[in-house]
Amino acid sequence: MTKMRPLMQINATHPGTEVAAETAAAMASASLVFNKINSTYSKLLLKHAQQLFAFADTYRASYNISIPQVQTYYNSIGYRDELLWVTPWLYLATADQLYLRYVTAQNGNVFANWGSPSWRTDMGEPVGRLAFLAVLFSNYMVRSQTSTLYCDGELFKPMDLRNFAISQAKYVLGNNLMEISYLFGYGNKYPQYVHHRGASILVDATTGCEDGFKWLNSTNPNSNLAIGALVGGPFQNETYIDSWNNSMQGEPTTYNNALIVTLLSGLVTASSIVPSFA
């Protein structure tokens, strides 16, 4: 890479709640993994997780305001979900009721807007996340013998949550208005122009840093099949532009694919009561 890759940071003067909170969540969850095999490292991770959360909560501001260079590609729509995401991990790692109260009694209703969530159809946004969480919570309800969930005046059973998750998985795999699967290689119709160098550049090509643009601007479909890659998906108006230049919709990112893996894994795993999706 010959392009400049400047180092950027967040601090009290230029805060970034999303970055700090997500890093804190990663460290808190990792501390649980290392707890039994390396307690010293686990404690260090947890210490920094708590420090980062305190920083994120004290200096509340979206990171894309402090670092405007990212707004073109990685613009944030708000930091509240990150604050709700990190505190359950901190609660699991510490058993401190402070974190539980933070996500439930103090900020849950205001931050999450439970009554009118923001529904999106691409797996990189809340539909994908909610579908996975619905599977996870349905299994929890079964194992904890919780028969119903009361939310915004309605009652939901474990199978209701699971059926919602199944509907979202089916949508991604082709049961949508465009009748297109957003998982590359699955079904009869799926995107042909995935925004990914490994998919578009010829296997035996000799390329420099910027030589890939001749493939980016090509009208030919991908040279290599990115089987199993999940693209960003449609806009809210159910449109999808299949073009290499359309990175917003056609890029198979790690956070998209992590969500589809966890969602499908949850659906093919049967609980003692809820039948398997498979």
SULWOHU-V51768 format. One record per helix or strand of 3 or more residues. SS is the DSSP state (~ for helix, > for strand). FROM is the first residue (numbers start at 1). TO is the last residue. Records with the same first field share a line. If there is no record, write none. Layout:
SS->FROM-TO / FROM-TO
This chain:
~->17-34 / 39-58 / 63-66 / 68-70 / 80-94 / 97-106 / 108-112 / 114-116 / 126-143 / 158-172 / 197-200 / 213-216 / 247-250 / 254-268
>->149-151 / 154-156
